Amino acid sequence: MATVVTATGCCPTCGQALPEADPGARDELTLMRAACVVMRIQPTWDDHVSERDAARLLNRSPQTLRNRRGLDCPLPFRKRGGRIEYALSALCGWGEDEKSAA
């Protein structure tokens, strides 16, 4: 049986180094990446996903993310080509932020 070994610190497609997250978020980030595979969501090489895919991962509506951006405390995001993208590492901590805000 062949064993597949993948480097955790580089992109599986191009081999470029990925930005390092803090060790505490590493387990959550690994789970978030696994959820992307299961849900057939394709993150960018630097672990960003579209607004729609971020909403799917968080089990929320895209409108909820838009409201959060415009109102109280948005998740860190970037605009790329007129589209909003969220980092998987930012999505990992969103559950705790929701609980503390309630």
Buried (B, 14 or more C-beta within 10 A) or exposed (E): EEEEEEEEEEBEEEEEEBEEBEEEBBEBBBEBBEBBEEEEBEBEEEBBBBBBBBBBBBEBEBEEBBEBBEEEEBBEBEEEEEEBBBBBBBBBBBEEEEEEEE
